[in-house]
């Protein structure tokens, strides 16, 4: 998916991404969007999450 | 293949196999499907092999073939331009996970690591500063990206859901396909499963690839799912097994009558005539509502003194104490699609009871159900060239040894067998790379120290296991150096060191004792993953190995600590926790770090608020790591897993050897990525925090 930003906003995104320590403006935009979307999403079922951790040697 | 001897295919054999594979992929419907359709183990199945997709794939392949000479010319042009300022033609990174500087320095002084000693004398050796916390997924992510955890987002093996406080694997997410057509009980996915690498920022090999410099990256942790770049990569830590877990062994035994999933999956073996019968439990059938596990029946026949395992169309001999080769297990789903995995079997007892161990069912590298390499055919190429191999992230089955399902000898045989598989891949990459980077991480050093640390210095027959491992890694370094000419930079490095793990500290229990965490049932114990925690009165909680969190308003779903209280509370908790004392007066904790004082970066708000710097001999307890409040804060560690590195990172730096002089006084693992770029004449980008060492 390609999303077009207004030129001025694009410039600001580049600046803020560089100042924030992101490796690219895309990473910055993704991070902001992911953070917002995570607030709206449901958590995966707990049982499934715990099952997937089986075998990780560091935990029992 | 014996340890220490490389598989030596001729160039013509390699070419022939590559051509044969490409031809097979072109003409064979299953081979083509391997690239078009990924079947998600235990997490969802995407089937994209529609007729339209095949047609589109065919024409795209034709177009790709037509454009190939132009792409090659463009790539050669870019590479030549990039290499104009390069100091080297090739860089080799030999990663030895957990290779400890104190042990290394002692053994070098005793003359037991001649190759590394030579490398140190002719080039350089120093300790390598690691990350906070000193955990492999964190440190290797910093190696790859040249940035701190606050910029790559990996702070531990686990992080937590801010909604449910439940743990998640920090490095990767595998989810079910989002678009599913329901037909009665049948479920037909119309999209791929969700696969997400949660490590952020950009690895140095991607930047090199953008300049036309290719890399081969083998089993560097936190590379699943594989990212696209100009090069080849085989995924490592966090790659699931076919069941979608991080590696679940199975035991089939006459000792039980019903399956049990406590401390590993154990299944009954029925005595049947002169032999035994059982069922292998595979991934859930995601084409069916409710998805029951797919099963494969098997038989074991006894003939004289020998046993034969019969599964599907293959048979193999089972000899006590000897692993079988990798065997294919093909699980057929309700829609007829087969999901393929590979496992090895070991007969562990025959009389009076009969038991067989089965390794975790690894994703079959020849028919990967999930992408485990880039390009996708690289995993297949390696399997065709060198034979099948372990693909699950943490391939050495430490859990089975902890639970006594396999013994020390069986564990060692498995670990060294995996080492040999990896060395063969590494050798192939070294032989086929004229320019660019070859990086390979070996986990044997880490796993053996975890499992045999307690034995060192005892009269036990495994007392010398760790020293023997150091010698074998030294020999590996020697063989690697044979591939280096004056245009090649070689780095041998580890992500952290090691120390003993004798006592566990349950931070959750300490928080409860000190009034920061409350249970609904008062003074009792909680279940795992915070079962029974009263979030409405809990101000801090611990999950994972490195640190713990405040229950912050506006961040956690049921957070109660207001933002203006947080700093004061952090200081208070850090001060009180650092004063914790063991029964003998020893201090289990050296320093409690506030993460915000360690790092700056965009992902800092996902980090634990505290990183606990344990003293040598201590670590977070097994129960505390999984969010359980136990009765005691401090407890003995009785497991075979007796060495660890989840301590104050200052105590466990890694090692760094190079075949060039490194003048930096305090090299850190974040410095390797910018060093690789600088050696190829590329200025490190501004976001990288590491500094070039050369």
Interface residues (C-beta under 8 A of the other chain):
Chain A: X18 X20 X21 X22 X23 X24 X27 X28 X31 X38 X42 X43 X44 X46 X49 X50 X51 X52 X53 X54 X55 X56 X57 X58 X59 X60
Chain B: X42 X43 X145 X147 X150 X151 X157 X158 X161 X162 X163 X164 X166 X167 X168 X169 X174 X175 X200 X201 X202 X240 X241 X244 X245 X246 X247 X248 X249 X360 X392 X394 X398 X399 X402 X447 X450 X528 X529 X545 X600 X601 X602 X603 X622 X623 X625 X626 X641 X646 X685 X686 X687 X689
